[in-house]
Each structure stands twice: as C-alpha cells, then as structure tokens.
Amino acid sequence: MTFPKAAKGTIAIEEAVLDPAGLSWISASAPLFNPGHRETPPDSPSGSPPGSPTRHSQLTSLLQDVHTTRLQQMDTHGVEYMLLSLTSPGPQGETDPAKAATIAREANNWLSEQVKLNPARFGGLASVSMHNSEDASIEAVRAVKELGFFGLIINDYQDSLPGAPNADKEGKIYYDGEGFHQFWKTVEELDVPVYLHPRYPAAQDLEPGTKWGDRKQILGAAVQFHLDLSTHVYALCSSGIFDLFPRVKVVIGHLGEGIPFNLWRADHWYNKPVKKATRPSKEDYTYYFTHNISITTSGNFNESGLKFCIDQIGVERCLFSIDYPYDTIAEAQYWWHGVDLPADQKELVARGNAIRLFKLPLDP
C-alpha cells in the first residue's frame, strides 16, 4: 500500500502518546502536572481551570490521539513527520519487573500498529523495562528488529524497591553500572539511539518532609525534570559507558537538560589532576557531547539558547522537537519559522540530522 508523503517540513522526535492500557497508570501522575509548566491544549474550554479533571482528561485524549487532531495540526503547521513514544513514566514508573515488562510490550505492540496506519508520517521509539539488562535487551531487540522501531525511549531512572537487584538504597535503578553493560552493548549492536526523557519523582520522594514533597511548586518541566535527568546523564558520561561502547547514541531533550550551558565549568573541574587521576571515564563531558550525545529543542523554544548549543556541541548534534501535546505544535512551529540560522544549519536541525541519526525512511 502506498501512503501519501507530506511536503518537506520539520521532523519532531519527542512526541508523546498513550496506549489504552496506559490509562491504568497515567492517573497516578496526572495530579503532578503543573499547569504553569504546560501549554493548555488548544481545544481546552476557556472555563476549564488549570489542574481540573476536565483539563487532565483533555490532555489524556490528546495523548491517545494519533491520526485526527495530531495529524491535522501537523498538516496545518508544517510538521512532516513525528517519532512517537509512550508518555512518561511508562515502564519506569512500575516497581514490579514483570508488570513493567508488560507495560513496555503492550505499548510497543499498540504503537507499532498505529505507525502501520500511516508510516509516511509516523515512526516509533520503543519503551523498555529497565529493571535488568536482560529484559531490556530482549524487548529492545524485538521492538527494533520485529516491530520496526527507530530507537528506544527511557524515562530517567527505573522505579524498583530497596534491596532489589541493581537498585540503590532508595529503590531507584540507574544505568551507569556494570549491571547494564549488556544493555548498552545491545544498543550499540542495534545501532539505534536511546532517548533519555525526564519523569516525575517516585512516590516516596513526594512524601512530606522530602526534597520534592515540600516543594511541589518546582516539580516538572520548569525545574525538577532537568535537575534529575541531567544528574543521570552526567553519571553516564563519567562512568566510562561511552568508552566501553563508543558507538552508543543518546538523545536528550529540552536543549540538553541544561548541560550544554554548564559544560565549561563541568570540564574545568573534571579535568583537574585530582579528578582526572581517579575518574572512571577517559574523556570529559564535552567529548561525549560531541561524540555520543545529541540534543533537541523539545519544549525549549529559545533561539539564543539553541545558537549557544550549536556553538558548544556542533549543529550536527542539535535536532528539532516539539514535546507535543505538552507543548503545542502551533507554538513550536511559529517559533521555528522565525529562528534566524543559516539555511544549511536550519535544514539540518529541522530534519536532516533526524533522518541521519534515526535512519528515517524519508527523502533527505
């Protein structure tokens, strides 16, 4: 069957969806959405107050929609193609390994069917449970080789339980240790990118008397997301993972979760003799940001910030994204059309880098 192609436009790669099975877990995080950090969906009634059940249900509807409102907005505003992925936290929010694996499999099966309905406009990033390297690797291989996904999406750390394999004392699993070497080896062999995405804190971190529990006003996209995920990214860079598996490709959104703006200072101290003599990694942070990591504009429509990132890590490592439906297609495209970059750089950020990095089946 032949599917009509869209005119060349932007390619957006951090665009969220929710499968029907996800309704069972998305409600747990819905109260944490801070309206001050999100764009109100374009069809929200004017009388719907921020944080209301109506507003949350509208967001859920937009997450579940692929082929109607989303596609109409893409056509209206010039988005050529979207890479879709399960919204956060996905399997990373499930402490039970078997249930987390089921969340990933069911979401991947559903999303692959959605993509088949219009592969000229949509592709997918696969979810994986990260309780252990083996399960993550098995689902990654299945999703890429059997279902045709173009990469993986992981929502920061994996919720687990204290004392569980790979978990720290707080019950969180990070991916910079030896227990995940097999996973990164698999990713390198599959030759697909891993998109590291933020998430809200685990339930125990929201209790009264905790850092986030007493400061819920800074939860989410404005502050907490980039603080948490940037720590994980720094840990991966400094762990030596990219030395062991140098062809691993990681993508992070929101103009790199703030890291490009701190690279000079991070390297300045990480390269001091007292650090360099004992650090696990061979290279500094800038090296990995110019060899292994790419960033996107998702939800961070800042022209001067983008230009700074291009200067720091190179235009070939900067990609366009929207963060739909948490930000609107209209706002992102309006911003992008006004961005003042040389034509060759703008083409690379808008679509060329995404086609190359994810090996997308689109005309260059």
LINKAKA-V619210 format. One record per helix or strand of 3 or more residues. SS is the DSSP state (H for helix, E for strand). FROM is the first residue (numbers start at 1). LEN is the number of residues. If there is no record, write none. Layout:
ss={SS & SS}
from={FROM & FROM}
len={LEN & LEN}
//
This chain:
ss={E & H & H & H & H & E & H & H & E & H & E & H & E & H & H & H & H & E & H & H & H & H & E & H & H & H & H}
from={10 & 20 & 35 & 53 & 69 & 79 & 90 & 97 & 122 & 133 & 151 & 178 & 193 & 203 & 216 & 224 & 241 & 250 & 254 & 259 & 273 & 285 & 293 & 303 & 315 & 329 & 343}
len={8 & 11 & 3 & 12 & 9 & 8 & 4 & 21 & 6 & 14 & 4 & 13 & 4 & 4 & 3 & 16 & 4 & 3 & 4 & 12 & 4 & 5 & 4 & 11 & 3 & 10 & 16}
//
